[in-house]
Amino acid sequence: APVEVAVYRLVQEAFFNVLKHANATYVSLEVTFQPKVLKIVIQDNGDGFDQQKVEEKIAEGNHFGLVGMRERVELLEGSFHIDSAPGRGTKLTLKIPIRADQRKERGL
């Protein structure tokens, strides 16, 4: 249950960020179960942003939504990748490992 709650919160935060900041007309969510990994891709066609500037603000402790998302993924021993640029939208890719005991419980 903790992994499911974390994934739910991550997706919720990503969609909230799109709604609040992106001015997007489209957002997609792709969830893929790969061997030993849950892959989540959230992509929008919004305003996008300068990744370097945002990464600097994240390093300073600003942009709490993205900081919280990154920390949550890291607590799950996963990876968090942002691909964005002004005028071309944003793509978040999250990869979260699924332990053997979790796969067995879910019949994966």
Secondary structure, DSSP 8 states (H G I E B T S, - for coil): -HHHHHHHHHHHHHHHHIIIII--S-EEEEEEEETTEEEEEEEE-S----HHHHHHHHHTT--HHHHHHHHHHHHTT-EEEEEE-TTS-EEEEEEEE--HHHHHHHT-
